[in-house]
Amino acid sequence: MPVRVVAAIFIGQSPREDLVEELAALLPEDVELRQVGALDPVEPEQIPPLAPDAAYPLTTQLEDTTPVIVDERWITPYLQSAVDRAHTEGAGLGVILCAAPFASVRSTMPLVRPFEVAREHVARLGARRLLVVVPAGDQVEAARAKWSATGASVEVLVARLAEGVEPVVEAAAESEVDAVVLDFVGHPPDVVLELEDALEAETDAHLVDLGRVAAQRVADLAAEDPASGGSGG
């Protein structure tokens, strides 16, 4: 049966209209988009401080927009519960709107993971030299590890696109990379387009934005029979 409900699943609390803007615009009109947060049932005081040995710190926010940082290992069971809850409540397709791989999270419904989709896209481009852009310094090593595991040569740049795209363009030009990967889900679409235009004008690098490629994959799957394929779990 065609997908009638798509679940946008966050590592923080819902709603997150900023994270679903692009996806909502791409979905067929007859498909309902629901938002589910891994931290929806969690009180703020239950969220532990980030441990010094956190392997993959992830930035998200609570319903009142308070920012929080959680480790991938700590949030994974809550994310699994959110995925299960979304499926139980009628979703036929889910997307985890986060850059972390979350390889251990499973589901019997198709489950789109932005990192997997972006990795496939990079492979189709034949890109072997990557500039991976992350918004925070504590994400550098995790980003380097997961993208280096693809066999590519990886440089990691810490940059906040909201403050300007020029540092990313300059780094891409200096390094002569094949692709710039935005290893974050949540960049505003207009900023992504601004960066893409600048890269096209000044470099030969392709732009791979995790949020954009994931949204397109979800929209494609929602328009067809979900049993035909996708990044299932």
C-alpha positions as CSV (number, residue, x, y, z in Angstrom):
1,M,0.0,0.0,0.0
2,P,1.2,3.5,-0.6
3,V,2.5,5.5,2.3
4,R,-0.1,7.6,4.0
5,V,1.8,8.7,7.1
6,V,5.4,9.7,7.3
7,A,7.1,10.2,10.7
8,A,9.8,12.8,11.1
9,I,11.8,11.5,14.1
10,F,14.0,13.9,16.1
11,I,16.6,13.3,18.8
12,G,15.1,16.2,20.8
13,Q,11.5,17.2,21.4
14,S,8.8,17.9,19.0
15,P,7.6,20.0,17.2
16,R,10.5,21.1,15.1
17,E,9.0,23.0,12.2
18,D,12.4,24.2,11.1
19,L,13.6,20.7,10.5
20,V,10.6,19.5,8.5
21,E,10.1,22.6,6.3
22,E,11.9,21.1,3.3
23,L,10.4,17.7,3.7
24,A,6.9,19.0,4.1
25,A,7.3,20.9,0.8
26,L,8.3,17.8,-1.1
27,L,5.8,15.2,0.2
28,P,2.7,14.4,-1.9
29,E,-0.4,16.3,-0.8
30,D,-2.1,13.1,0.4
31,V,0.6,12.1,2.8
32,E,0.4,13.2,6.4
33,L,3.6,14.3,8.1
34,R,3.9,13.6,11.9
35,Q,6.6,14.7,14.2
36,V,8.0,12.5,17.0
37,G,10.7,13.4,19.4
38,A,13.0,11.0,21.2
39,L,12.9,13.3,24.2
40,D,9.1,14.0,24.1
41,P,8.5,11.8,27.2
42,V,11.7,13.0,29.0
43,E,11.8,15.8,31.6
44,P,14.7,18.2,31.3
45,E,16.1,17.2,34.6
46,Q,16.4,13.6,33.4
47,I,18.9,14.6,30.7
48,P,22.4,13.9,32.1
49,P,25.3,16.3,31.5
50,L,27.5,15.4,28.6
51,A,30.2,13.0,29.8
52,P,33.8,13.9,29.0
53,D,34.2,10.6,27.1
54,A,31.1,11.2,24.9
55,A,31.9,9.6,21.5
56,Y,29.4,11.6,19.4
57,P,27.9,14.7,21.0
58,L,24.7,15.8,19.3
59,T,23.0,19.2,19.6
60,T,19.3,19.4,19.7
61,Q,16.6,21.3,21.6
62,L,13.6,20.9,23.9
63,E,10.0,22.0,23.1
64,D,10.7,25.4,24.6
65,T,13.7,25.8,22.2
66,T,16.2,25.3,25.1
67,P,19.4,23.8,23.5
68,V,20.7,20.5,24.9
69,I,23.7,18.3,24.0
70,V,23.3,14.5,24.3
71,D,25.6,11.6,23.4
72,E,24.6,9.2,20.7
73,R,24.9,6.3,23.0
74,W,22.7,7.8,25.6
75,I,19.9,8.9,23.2
76,T,19.8,5.7,21.2
77,P,17.3,3.8,23.4
78,Y,15.0,6.8,23.5
79,L,15.3,7.2,19.7
80,Q,14.4,3.5,19.3
81,S,11.3,4.0,21.4
82,A,10.3,7.0,19.3
83,V,10.7,5.0,16.1
84,D,8.6,2.2,17.6
85,R,6.0,4.6,18.8
86,A,5.7,6.3,15.4
87,H,5.2,2.9,13.7
88,T,2.6,1.8,16.3
89,E,0.7,5.0,15.8
90,G,0.3,4.4,12.0
91,A,3.5,5.7,10.2
92,G,4.4,3.6,7.2
93,L,7.7,5.4,6.6
94,G,10.1,7.1,9.0
95,V,13.1,9.4,8.8
96,I,15.6,10.1,11.6
97,L,16.4,13.8,11.3
98,C,19.9,13.7,12.6
99,A,23.4,13.3,11.1
100,A,24.5,10.4,13.5
101,P,24.3,7.0,11.9
102,F,22.2,5.3,14.6
103,A,23.0,1.9,13.0
104,S,21.5,-0.1,15.9
105,V,18.1,1.5,15.6
106,R,15.8,-0.9,13.8
107,S,12.2,-0.9,12.4
108,T,10.0,-3.1,10.3
109,M,8.9,0.1,8.4
110,P,11.3,1.7,6.0
111,L,13.6,4.0,7.9
112,V,15.6,6.7,6.2
113,R,18.9,7.7,7.8
114,P,20.4,10.9,6.4
115,F,24.0,9.7,6.7
116,E,23.3,6.5,4.7
117,V,21.5,8.4,2.0
118,A,24.4,11.0,1.8
119,R,27.0,8.2,1.7
120,E,25.2,6.6,-1.2
121,H,25.0,10.0,-3.0
122,V,28.7,10.6,-2.5
123,A,29.5,7.2,-4.0
124,R,27.3,7.9,-7.0
125,L,29.2,11.2,-7.5
126,G,32.5,9.3,-7.4
127,A,33.8,11.8,-4.9
128,R,37.0,10.7,-3.2
129,R,38.1,13.9,-1.5
130,L,35.6,15.3,0.9
131,L,35.3,18.5,2.9
132,V,33.0,17.6,5.8
133,V,31.4,20.6,7.5
134,V,30.2,20.3,11.1
135,P,28.8,23.1,13.3
136,A,30.7,22.3,16.5
137,G,34.3,21.3,17.4
138,D,33.3,18.4,19.5
139,Q,31.8,16.7,16.5
140,V,35.0,16.7,14.4
141,E,36.4,13.3,15.3
142,A,33.1,11.5,15.0
143,A,32.5,13.1,11.6
144,R,36.1,12.2,10.4
145,A,35.7,8.6,11.5
146,K,32.4,7.9,9.9
147,W,33.3,9.5,6.6
148,S,36.8,8.1,6.5
149,A,35.3,4.7,6.8
150,T,33.8,5.2,3.3
151,G,37.3,5.1,1.9
152,A,37.4,8.8,1.1
153,S,40.1,11.3,2.0
154,V,38.5,13.6,4.5
155,E,39.1,17.1,5.9
156,V,36.7,18.4,8.5
157,L,35.8,22.0,8.9
158,V,33.9,23.6,11.8
159,A,31.7,26.3,10.4
160,R,28.3,27.9,11.1
161,L,26.7,28.6,7.8
162,A,24.4,31.2,9.4
163,E,27.5,33.3,9.9
164,G,28.4,33.2,6.2
165,V,29.3,30.6,3.6
166,E,32.6,32.1,2.6
167,P,34.8,30.0,4.9
168,V,33.4,26.8,3.4
169,V,33.9,28.0,-0.2
170,E,37.5,29.1,0.6
171,A,38.3,25.8,2.2
172,A,36.8,23.8,-0.6
173,A,38.8,25.9,-3.2
174,E,42.1,25.5,-1.3
175,S,41.7,21.8,-0.8
176,E,40.4,21.1,-4.3
177,V,37.9,18.6,-2.9
178,D,35.4,16.7,-5.0
179,A,32.5,17.3,-2.6
180,V,31.5,19.4,0.3
181,V,29.3,17.4,2.8
182,L,27.1,19.3,5.3
183,D,27.2,16.7,8.1
184,F,24.2,18.2,9.9
185,V,20.5,18.1,9.5
186,G,18.7,21.5,9.9
187,H,20.5,24.0,7.7
188,P,17.9,26.5,6.2
189,P,17.2,25.6,2.5
190,D,18.0,29.2,1.4
191,V,21.5,29.0,3.1
192,V,22.2,25.6,1.4
193,L,21.3,27.1,-2.0
194,E,23.5,30.1,-1.3
195,L,26.4,27.8,-0.6
196,E,25.7,25.6,-3.6
197,D,25.7,28.7,-5.9
198,A,28.9,29.9,-4.4
199,L,30.6,26.5,-4.8
200,E,29.5,26.2,-8.4
201,A,30.9,29.7,-9.2
202,E,34.3,29.2,-7.5
203,T,35.0,25.5,-7.3
204,D,34.4,22.2,-9.0
205,A,33.0,20.7,-5.8
206,H,29.5,19.1,-5.5
207,L,27.4,20.0,-2.4
208,V,25.9,17.1,-0.4
209,D,23.5,18.3,2.3
210,L,22.3,15.5,4.6
211,G,19.0,17.2,5.2
212,R,18.2,17.8,1.6
213,V,19.2,14.3,0.3
214,A,17.2,12.7,3.1
215,A,14.1,14.8,2.4
216,Q,14.2,13.9,-1.3
217,R,14.6,10.2,-0.5
218,V,11.6,10.3,1.8
219,A,9.5,12.1,-0.7
220,D,10.4,9.5,-3.4
221,L,9.6,6.6,-1.1
222,A,6.3,8.2,0.0
223,A,5.2,8.4,-3.6
224,E,5.6,4.7,-4.3
225,D,5.0,1.4,-2.6
226,P,7.4,1.3,0.4
227,A,8.0,-2.4,-0.1
228,S,9.9,-1.6,-3.3
229,G,13.0,-0.5,-1.4
230,G,14.7,2.2,0.6
231,S,17.0,2.5,3.6
232,G,15.1,0.1,5.8
233,G,16.0,-0.9,9.3
